[in-house]
């Protein structure tokens, strides 16, 4: 069992009933799609020089965005904020054809860092719309991924935000309806939404393969196992990260007395752990491992020095970088043409 050095000095080591320990979920942290997107921005900066513009946050993590800004990335809301002829990276969450067209109209050099698993959902939407299906897209209105997928077939898509929404949705032809989903949702809640939809529309079609991404599912499975033995769970991830927020909800649903989300270790409050013998720790799919290690150091200062890793899956998926970045300036294949730097919670 690893032993984390301490103390850092901010949190107090207050005695509790039982031996203090940390259950560290694995897989956690960076997934292959996030790794690919972050490296894509770094490579674009190396290849083309600063500034490189990024539409929306490249991934939903404040630390990652801040670090890339320091290197010369400029984050914008829409492509009309990007100077004509500049390089722009589309985020891991994907964009609609309208955004691609707007970038082209401005003469921008676009680099598409959309996660390939999101691209798969886009292709499903196009295919089902071509066959004149109504598409019930399970996801959160306003999330970039949902906007991008819906934009592939705006006349065919209805967004279903929750199981309760499933009871209200209206379709024109119940015999030609299919569901798709945002990739970062709670597996359990999505299946409950599908169950309710199928009660109303028995001929509801399933997507050809699971839309919720492997990393989202793996992180939820891991925290379920941790939560049943944890007094409190700490999830590292940003507030706008759908999969990080879901991890807090899953932890509470599967047995943790309390669960909190933090961006940084210094946000942990003494009262959260005041009577906790076992603290569970995990991180969302857009969180670099360094932030988790800082949380472990902070907890070590409060006496939680024994760390047990709870591993429920191995992850070895790697995605190639966008085609524009697979070679260096001389045309030679770049050594970092593949991601995989921290996939599966392994530094």
N, C-alpha and C positions, 0 to 999 in steps of 0.2 A: 504494500500500500504506500503510495507516495507521501512524502512528508513536506508540507509547504512551509518555508521559513516565515517567521514573523518576529516581532509585531511591526505594524506600520504606525500604530500609535493613535489612531483616531477613534476606533471602536474599543470599548472596554471588554476585558475578559471576565465576564460575570459568571459565577458558577450556576449550573443548571442541573436538573435531575437527569443523570445518565452521562455517558461519555460524549463529548462533542465530536462530531464528524461531518464531513461533506460527502454527499452523493453527487457525483459529477456525470451528467448525462452524456452519452455518446451513441450515435452521432449528434453533433451540434455545430453551430457556426457555418462558415462559408460552404455553400453548395457549388456545384460545377458551373451553373449559370451565372452566379454572382462573381465567382473567380474570373470567369471569362470576360465579364463586363468591366470589372475593375482593371484588369490587365489591358483591356482594349483601350481605355482612356490613357493609361500610363504609356502604352506603346505609341498611341497617336501623338502624345506630347513629345516623346523621344524622336519620332519620325518626322513630324511636321513643325515642332516647336510651339511654344505658347504664343497666343492663347489657342486652346482647343475648346470649342463650345459643346455643352452637353444639354440636350433638351430634358428638362425635369431632373430629379436626382437620379444618378446612374443606378444606384440601389438605395433602398430606404434605410440608410444608416448615417446619422449625423457625423460620426467620427470619420467614416470613409469619405464623405463629401468634403469635410473640412481639410483632410489630408490631401485630397486631389486638388482642391483650390490652392493650397500652398505650392503645388507643383505647376500651376498655371491653367488649370481647368476653370472654365467660366460656365456656371449653371444658369440656364434661362428657362422661362416657362414655355415659350413658343418660338418657333423658328424665325418668326418675323423680327425677333430681337437680335438675330445673328447677322453680322455684316455680310453683304453679298460676296460670294466666292470663298468664304471661310470654311473650315472643317467643323462638322457637327456630328456628335455621336448620339444615336438614339439609345435610350436607357434599356436595361434588362427587361422592363415591363412591356415593351413593345409599343408600336404606334399604329394608327390607322392609315389607310391609303391616302387619306386627305392630307395628313402630315407629310408623308413621303412626297406627295405632289407639290405641297407648299415649299418644301426644301428645294426641290428641283427647279421650281419657278424662280427661286432666288439665286440659282446657280451655286448652291452649297455643295460641298463635297461630303456626302453623308456616309457615315460608318454605322452599320446596323448592329448594335450589341444586344438585340433582343435575345432572351434565353431561348434556345431551340425548343424547349418544352412549351413555351408560350406560342412560338411560331406554329407548332403542331396544332394547337387549339385554333389559331387563326385559319389554318388550312381546313380544319373541320368545319368552321363556320362558313367558309366560302363554298365548300362542297355541298353542305346541307342547304344553303340558300339557293344554289344552282338547281337543286332538286326540288325547290319550292317547299321546303319544310319551314315551319315556325320554330325558332330557336329560343329556348328558355335558358338564358345564361345566368347561372347561379353565381352571384358575386356581389360586390359592394359598389353601388352607384358612385361614380366620381373617382374610383381607383383607376390609375393609369392603365393597368392591364385590362380592366373591363372596358374602358373607353376604346382602347386599341382593338380588342376583339369585336366589340359591337360595331366599330367603324368599318369592319370588313363586309358587313351585311346589314346596314342600319334599318332597312325596311323589313327585315326578317327576325330581328333580335328583340326580346323583351328581357330586361334584367329582373331577376328574382333575388331579393336581398336577404331573405330569411325564410325559415319554415312557415312563419305566419304569412309572409307574402305569397307562398304557394297556395294558400287558401283563397286568395283574391284574384290571382292572375286570370286573364281572359284570353282564349285563343279562338281563331276563326274555324279551324278544322282539327278536331281532336284526333283524327286519324293520321295527321301528318305533323307531328310535333316531336322534337328531340331536345334533350337537355345537354348543355355543356357547362363547364365551371371554370372560374378563376383558379389558378394553380395553387394558391397559398391559403386555402380555406381550412377550417376544421373538418377533418374527415367525417366525424360523427354528425356534425350539424348538416353537412352537405347531404349525407345519406338520409337524414331525417327529412330534409327538404325534398329530396327525390321521392321518398316514400309517400309524402303528402301529395306531391304532384301526380304520382301514379295512381293514387286513390281516386283523383279527379279525372285523370286521363289515362285509362288502362292501356292504351296503345302507345304510350310514351316510349320513344326510342332512346337507347343508351348511346353514348359516344363509342366509337370503335375501340378505344382504349381509355384507361383511367386518365382524367385530366389533371387531378391533383398530383403535384409533382412528387417524385420519390423522396426528395429531401424533406419536404413538408411532412409527409407521412412518417418518415423515419424519426424525425425530431419529436413528433407527437407520440409515437410509440415509446420512445425512450423516456420522455417525461412522465408518461403514464406509469411506467415501472418505478421511476424515482418517487413520484408523488405519493404513492401508497405508504411509503416509509419515511416521508419527510414531514417535519413540523412546519417548515416554511420553505418556499421555493423562490429563488431569485432567477429571473429571466433577463439576460442581457440583450437589449434590442431597443430600437427607436419606436416612438409612439406611432409613427406612420407606417411601420412595418406590420403588415397584416399577419404574417406568420408568427412574429414575435408576440403580438397581442393574443393570438390564438393559443400560444403556449401557456400564457398565464391562465386563460380560461380552462384549458385542458387540465392543468395542474390542480386547480380548485375542484374540478369535476371528478377527478380520480383520486382524491384523498388528502391532498395537502390542506392543512388548516388555514394557511395564508399563502398568498403568492403575489410577488411584486415584480414590476418591470423597471429596469434602470438602463440608462445609456452608459454610465460610468460608475466605477466602484465607490467613489466618494458620495454617491447618492444613497447608499445603504444607510438606513436609520437604525440607531441602537435599539429602539423599541420593537423593531421587526424581529429581532433575534433574541430578545430579552429572556425568554423561557424556552428557547429552542435547543434541543440536543442535536437534531439532525437537520441540516440545511441542504436542500437540493439546488443544484446550479445547472443551468443550460443557457443556450443562446440561439437567437434566430438565425436564419439562413444567410443574412447579409452582414453578420457580425464577425470581424476579424478576431482570431484567437487571443491576441494580445489583451483585449478587453476582458476576456474571461480570466486570464491569468492574473490581471490586476484585481479582479473580484476575489479570487482565491487568496491573494496576498492580504487583501483587506480583512477577509474572514479569519485568516491565520492570526492576525493581530488580536482577534477576539477569542482566540483559543481553538478555532476550528482548523487544526493542523493535519488531521488525518483525513485523507481524501481517497475515496473509493470510486473508481470509475465503473459506471453501469452501462455496459455496451450491449445494444440490442441489434445492431446491424453493422456490416462493413460497407463502405462506399468507395468505389474506385472509378466512377464515371468522370470522364474528361471531355470537354468540348473544344473543338478547334476555334481559334480566333476568327473574327470576320476576315474575309478573303483579302481585304486591303492591307491587313497587318501581318500576314503570314510570312512576308519577306522583309528584309531590311532595305535600306535605301539603295544598296548596290544590286538588289535582286536576289540575294542569297537567302535561303530559308532561315527564318529567325529561330533561335533556340527556344524562344518562349511562344511558339506558334500554338502550343496547347496550354490550357489552364491547369488546374489541379493543385495549386500551391498549398491550399489549406483545406481541401475538401474533406467532409466528414468529421470535422472537429479535430483534425490532427494537424499540429503546427508543422 
